[in-house]
Every structure is written in C-alpha cells, then in structure tokens.
Amino acid sequence: MPTSNKDYGFTFNGHHSSDFGLKVMSDKAVTLPAKNKVTVQLPYANGVIDLSDIYGNNSYGERTITVSCRLYSGRLDYMATQNMYHVIADWLMGTKGKTKLIDDADPYRFYLAEAEAAPTITEGSVYSTISVVFQCYPFLFHPNEYNELWDTFDLINGVMQPTEYDISGSESIVLVNTGEAPINLICDAISDFRLNIDGVICHISAGVTDNMDVQLQPGENHIKITGNGTLKFDWTEEVI
C-alpha cells in the first residue's frame, strides 16, 4: 500500500519515483530467485548426487524486478524531455553496488538492488515510457517486528516474542527466525554476557555487537544467557 499521498511507486537511491514525475505502470514483474543446484554424475550410476545443501542451507541466485514508468513528457517538449532522461538515468544508475529498494506495495520490507543494465526509453509525442530492471540480492529483508504495532505485524508469518531481557545470573530463552537464511543477531548489552546458542558459545561485550559470530538459524534458536544486566536483541530476517 502507498506510504504517502504520492503516486504509487518505489524508493531507491534516496528518492521516490514520483520525485521525477514518474508513474509506475501495472506491468511490474518480479522474478523469484532460483535455487543454485550443484550435482555430480557418478560413473556407471543412475541419477546424480545433489551437493547443493552441503553446508546445511539452500543457496539461491539473484532475483530481478522489472518496473515500467510513464513520464508525462515527450517529443513535443524535446529539450525538457532529454534533460529529464539524464536526471532519471543518473538516479537509477548512480549507485555503487546494491542499495535499498522499497516498493510502496510492501513498505515494511526492502530489497538490495542495482540497475546494472541501462534503462530502456520508449519516446512518444506527449509522454515517454522508461523501463528499468533491478538486479537484486535473492532474499527480501524483513526488519524484526516483535512489538505490539498491529499495523506492521505479519499475522501469517510473524511471531510475537520479547527481545529485551533483564538477566540475573542465567536465563534460557527461545528466539525465532522466521526467515529462510541465517542472519546476524545484534546484541545491545549493558555489561558482558555469555551466550550458548544451540551449543555455539559466544561472548558479548558491553555495548552493541553486530558480527558474523552471533547468528540466528532459521526456526527456533535456544539460547542460554549468562551474566547480569539488560540485554536487547535485534535482527533483520531474509525471506524469499
């Protein structure tokens, strides 16, 4: 759903599409990521051995999002139209690598996307059509929503769970990652803590910790916390 009074569109590289007078057309196309398959054919054997999930999780290729936009400017105002083409191209092509892309239809999630190929422009007399293909990281990012704000809560896949704990000695908790990929667990600690996450030991220093050593696996994560003080958790899930 739209997030403001602006025309429906998308936010990318610091601007909403309506900032350039663009109106997104109804033929938007999203390609879901395909699995990366690694197989080995054994001599004299039927079938193949599938090694795709050798590290415990599926891996995926990138997804694409194709968006067509109408610009109400064309050949009848040639110079102004050419100038707008350059401004829009700079906006779409001006990122260094992938950056956040937010679709107004799903404002509580975001993609990491890049317009690698040049946009396609079809010029008319009074309006033009600009089509852009975004190359995206396979997963859609879903910031944690474990609060009581029903407007943003996912009633189908969401999990209502506390993310802040006052620890005195030790406590066992369960955090649920409803995404499909392991993700970093961000810890904001008032003092030092020891975490045992399903047998993996992590030491947390006072302050904010955000590194690959502390991860939530998809599904339930059983955590034993040892220490004293307040410990807050945050994370961003990755969903197909």
Beta strands, then each sheet from edge to edge (+ up, - down):
strand 1: 10-12
strand 2: 15-16
strand 3: 22-24
strand 4: 29-31
strand 5: 39-40
strand 6: 49-50
strand 7: 63-71
strand 8: 99-103
strand 9: 111-114
strand 10: 120-123
strand 11: 128-136
strand 12: 140-143
strand 13: 164-177
strand 14: 183-184
strand 15: 186-189
strand 16: 193-197
strand 17: 200-204
strand 18: 207-209
strand 19: 215-216
strand 20: 219-234
strand 21: 236-239
sheet 1: 2+ 1- 8+ 9- 11+ 7- 3+
sheet 2: 2+ 1- 8+ 9- 11+ 10-
sheet 3: 2+ 1- 8+ 9- 11+ 7- 4+
sheet 4: 5+ 6-
sheet 5: 12+ 21-
sheet 6: 13+ 20- 15+ 18-
sheet 7: 13+ 20- 16+ 17-
sheet 8: 14+ 19-
end
